């Protein structure tokens, strides 16, 4: 691929450690502004996603201005990204089952991203990239068609079932202008086939915002582009904050973050956790000529408001 590329992840932090989050008016924006899906339509999505369709799904390309597809796995000289984004041995373990694959239809094609179950009052919230929910910008389109979350996914297996989305939203800035500094999305999902709510089935991380940028993150996701195949969960453990993308200074809002992790397409929406189980950032993109660096949105007060809206949905 000649163009620079993007990919993305998300995760969450215990609310008890969030002094800045607690003082926010999380109900300041109406949940009615989000995209909703009728319950019957959501139920149909569970049957749609067969193992064969899941394998066929490809990372969605970002349509908003300034966004391009995820970074190429290899250049014209045959060089390839390293595999330091190592495999998770057991995606159903307590510390891994929060993470999963998001599947949806985008313009008739089968798309996918990564996402994370987050603890919330309704036990049903998934945090992901904004561009895994809405293409961004004033003409952005919603990806609500057969949008589902499959936690603990591995080689077509759905150990905890399939959770279809009934509500989708992003930060206001992502929808208004497609700014990478605000590329964060959320979903509220219906129960799985067994009638279990998401957090009852797999638990979830906490979520934090308003913290300092200089953190050490565990980077999670399901990359698809080679050398990966999208069938296994991956982890870059204990990756320190490197700095900011200079392009981030050209847009309003908190500066995005950079870490050293060789992600490829499909990792979009996967989580950056601190302290083991605290979501404090998400992957948004990478550059084709710098595949070792992963860039993600900072979690500021707008992410807090998005989380608050999602948690109110019943």
C-alpha atoms as one frame of an Amber mdcrd trajectory, in Angstrom:
protein
   0.000   0.000   0.000   1.420   3.376  -0.950  -0.786   5.482   1.303  -0.209
   5.835   5.025  -2.619   3.728   7.028  -4.689   3.514  10.190  -5.867   0.846
  12.641  -7.502   1.046  16.131  -8.128  -0.465  19.680  -9.837   0.267  23.085
  -9.903  -0.677  26.819 -11.042   0.537  30.318 -10.192   1.668  33.994 -11.794
   1.291  37.412 -14.146   4.174  38.066 -12.963   4.462  41.667  -9.664   5.965
  40.511 -11.219   8.694  38.370 -11.386  11.975  40.228 -11.795  13.990  37.031
 -14.455  11.710  35.622 -16.601  11.815  38.731 -17.254  15.567  38.515 -18.474
  15.466  34.913 -22.133  15.809  34.117 -22.346  12.555  32.209 -25.972  13.187
  31.305 -25.198  16.497  29.586 -25.857  15.063  26.128 -29.022  13.231  25.179
 -28.854   9.529  24.394 -31.489  10.260  21.748 -28.824  11.726  19.433 -27.262
   8.294  18.927 -28.189   5.611  16.385 -30.558   2.903  17.598 -31.474  -0.493
  16.145 -34.824  -2.269  16.706 -34.518  -5.317  18.958 -35.845  -7.685  16.276
 -33.247  -6.472  13.771 -30.509  -6.889  16.369 -31.574 -10.469  17.048 -31.329
 -11.306  13.344 -27.697 -10.165  13.386 -26.741 -13.093  15.620 -27.781 -15.639
  12.997 -26.184 -13.688  10.154 -22.635 -14.004  11.468 -21.613 -17.548  10.629
 -17.944 -18.576  11.091 -17.487 -18.329   7.324 -18.748 -14.744   7.202 -16.596
 -13.818  10.184 -13.504 -15.083   8.360 -14.522 -13.161   5.240 -14.902  -9.807
   7.044 -12.146  -7.252   6.387 -11.029  -4.078   8.222 -13.205  -1.136   7.290
 -11.468   1.757   5.512 -11.922   5.150   7.123 -13.944   7.496   4.942 -13.608
  10.763   6.858 -11.228  13.469   5.534  -7.614  12.827   6.496  -8.150   9.116
   7.139  -6.776   6.254   5.065  -6.769   2.442   5.341  -4.701   0.567   7.951
  -0.947   0.292   7.341   0.278  -2.221   4.814   1.925  -5.277   6.308   4.750
  -5.257   3.784   6.389  -2.857   1.375   7.386  -3.291  -2.226  10.798  -4.574
  -1.154   9.187  -7.549   0.632   9.924  -6.260   4.124   7.202  -7.092   6.640
   6.172  -5.861  10.032   7.423  -7.875  12.964   5.189 -10.113  15.057   5.838
  -8.419  18.403   2.064  -8.076  18.659   2.166 -11.482  20.321  -0.633 -14.080
  20.551  -2.798 -14.421  23.653  -2.729 -18.089  24.651  -6.250 -18.192  26.105
  -8.760 -15.600  24.898 -11.324 -16.898  27.412  -9.196 -16.192  30.485 -10.434
 -13.631  33.000  -8.007 -10.959  31.806  -8.623 -11.571  28.061 -12.339 -12.321
  27.663 -13.194  -8.584  27.826 -11.641  -8.189  24.379 -13.326  -9.290  21.201
 -14.044  -8.762  17.531 -16.677  -6.394  16.171 -18.400  -7.441  12.943 -20.730
  -5.295  10.817 -21.818  -4.637   7.260 -20.519  -1.451   5.641 -21.929  -0.524
   2.258 -22.683  -4.158   1.454 -19.210  -5.374   2.458 -18.399  -7.351   5.597
 -16.321  -5.253   7.990 -14.600  -5.830  11.305 -12.797  -4.051  14.147 -11.752
  -4.811  17.718 -13.456  -3.727  20.921 -13.689  -4.127  24.695 -16.400  -4.782
  27.249 -16.429  -1.994  29.843 -18.132  -2.001  33.218 -21.214   0.220  33.134
 -24.537   0.591  34.992 -26.387  -1.334  32.257 -23.768  -4.141  32.009 -23.840
  -3.800  28.219 -21.247  -1.280  26.947 -18.531  -1.867  24.342 -15.858   0.776
  23.679 -14.163   0.910  20.288 -12.891   3.357  17.679 -15.244   6.032  16.398
 -14.565   4.889  12.853 -15.840   1.408  13.776 -19.250   2.927  14.531 -19.551
   5.892  12.161 -17.390   6.891   9.178 -16.965  10.378  10.662 -17.476  13.950
   9.567 -20.696  15.796   8.640 -21.515  13.232   5.929 -20.531  10.229   7.998
 -22.664   7.110   7.867 -23.522   4.758  10.694 -22.323   1.162  10.628 -25.377
  -0.237  12.380 -26.144  -3.011   9.874 -25.645  -6.340  11.712 -23.170  -4.775
  14.163 -22.199  -7.395  16.752 -19.542  -7.934  19.418 -17.951 -11.375  19.886
 -15.828 -11.469  23.072 -13.056 -14.043  23.318 -13.251 -14.825  19.600 -10.816
 -17.453  18.318 -10.851 -19.255  14.952 -14.561 -18.719  14.421 -15.472 -19.840
  17.923 -17.859 -17.714  19.978 -17.257 -18.969  23.529 -19.501 -16.340  25.144
 -21.983 -15.902  22.331 -22.800 -12.974  20.057 -23.966  -9.584  21.390 -25.788
  -7.426  18.788 -25.776  -3.639  19.039 -29.004  -1.789  19.836 -27.373   1.666
  20.248 -24.281   3.272  18.719 -22.633   6.630  19.349 -19.322   8.482  19.047
 -17.835  11.646  20.454 -19.549  14.743  19.074 -16.280  15.927  17.490 -15.810
  12.698  15.556 -19.253  13.019  14.034 -18.894  16.734  13.350 -15.457  16.779
  11.771 -13.827  13.342  11.766 -10.953  14.544  13.969  -8.547  11.759  14.917
  -8.119  13.398  18.309 -11.692  12.280  19.091 -11.881   8.948  17.239 -13.755
   7.034  19.974 -17.046   5.142  19.753 -19.364   3.159  22.002 -22.066   0.544
  21.604 -24.771  -0.781  23.870 -25.450  -4.429  23.086 -28.421  -6.734  23.628
 -27.991 -10.010  25.550 -26.448 -13.036  23.855 -28.287 -16.168  22.705 -28.473
 -17.391  26.308 -30.066 -14.174  27.536 -26.908 -13.017  29.362 -25.896  -9.373
  29.514 -22.370  -8.713  28.290 -20.748  -7.881  31.630 -22.553 -10.790  33.295
 -21.043 -13.131  30.702 -17.464 -11.801  30.477 -17.070  -8.973  32.975 -15.387
  -5.801  31.791 -12.643  -3.305  32.350 -13.054  -0.021  34.125 -12.600   3.254
  32.257 -10.612   6.420  33.042 -10.261   9.813  31.427  -8.477  13.067  32.198
  -5.253  11.332  33.271  -1.731  12.310  32.236  -0.594  11.121  28.822   2.581
   9.504  30.109   1.300   6.029  30.963   2.441   2.482  30.215  -0.182   0.610
  28.205  -1.102  -2.951  27.335  -2.265  -2.860  23.703  -4.899  -5.415  22.663
  -6.643  -6.273  19.419  -7.379  -8.661  16.582  -5.194  -7.651  13.593  -6.076
  -9.147  10.226  -3.463  -7.950   7.716  -0.307 -10.146   7.421   1.585 -11.402
   9.290  -1.690 -11.876  11.204  -4.952 -13.513  10.172  -7.527 -12.008  12.546
  -8.321 -15.356  14.151  -6.453 -14.814  17.425  -6.269 -12.091  20.031  -2.932
 -10.221  20.234  -1.109  -8.231  22.908   1.751  -5.726  23.090   2.426  -5.695
  26.856   3.767  -2.761  28.851   4.333  -0.300  26.021   5.322   3.180  27.253
   3.982   6.471  25.912   6.319   7.801  23.200   4.877  11.230  22.429   2.342
  12.818  20.081   1.801  12.692  16.335   2.782  16.166  15.020  -0.353  16.105
  12.847  -2.418  15.976  16.037  -1.447  19.589  16.791  -3.322  20.747  13.678
  -6.738  19.815  15.066  -8.538  20.977  18.215  -8.835  18.801  21.274  -6.435
  16.694  23.339  -3.365  15.431  21.492  -3.386  11.788  20.514  -0.812   9.308
  21.836   1.897   7.135  20.286   3.222   3.765  21.467   5.518   1.105  20.018
   3.309  -1.753  18.754   3.211  -3.331  15.285  -0.527  -3.328  14.624  -2.170
  -3.950  11.260  -5.703  -3.567   9.924  -8.410  -5.138  12.076  -6.859  -3.979
  15.346  -8.935  -0.797  15.104 -11.090  -0.388  18.184  -8.984  -2.629  20.425
  -8.025  -1.430  23.896  -5.149   0.315  25.620  -5.231  -0.576  29.299  -3.248
   0.650  32.267  -2.921  -0.981  35.688  -4.080  -4.260  34.235  -7.750  -3.518
  33.696  -8.179   0.215  33.109  -9.179   1.552  29.699  -7.296   4.792  29.116
  -6.898   5.125  25.355  -7.662   3.554  21.989  -5.784   2.873  18.786  -6.880
   4.973  15.855  -4.245   4.672  13.119  -0.701   4.015  11.971   1.478   5.091
   9.032   2.567   2.755   6.255   6.152   4.011   6.412   6.295   3.582  10.213
   4.518   0.286  10.989   6.106  -0.016  14.441   4.216   2.997  15.849   0.582
   2.813  16.884  -1.417   6.020  17.451  -4.485   6.314  19.667  -6.925   8.925
  20.921  -6.438  10.391  24.389  -9.327   9.831  26.775 -10.514  13.261  27.873
 -13.836  14.617  29.123 -15.611  13.978  25.800 -14.924  10.265  26.167 -16.295
  10.517  29.708 -19.498  12.016  28.341 -19.762   9.309  25.671 -19.345   6.596
  28.297 -21.971   8.300  30.460 -24.495   8.365  27.598 -23.915   4.701  26.810
 -24.311   3.666  30.448 -27.760   5.327  30.640 -29.256   3.268  27.801 -31.737
   0.615  28.950
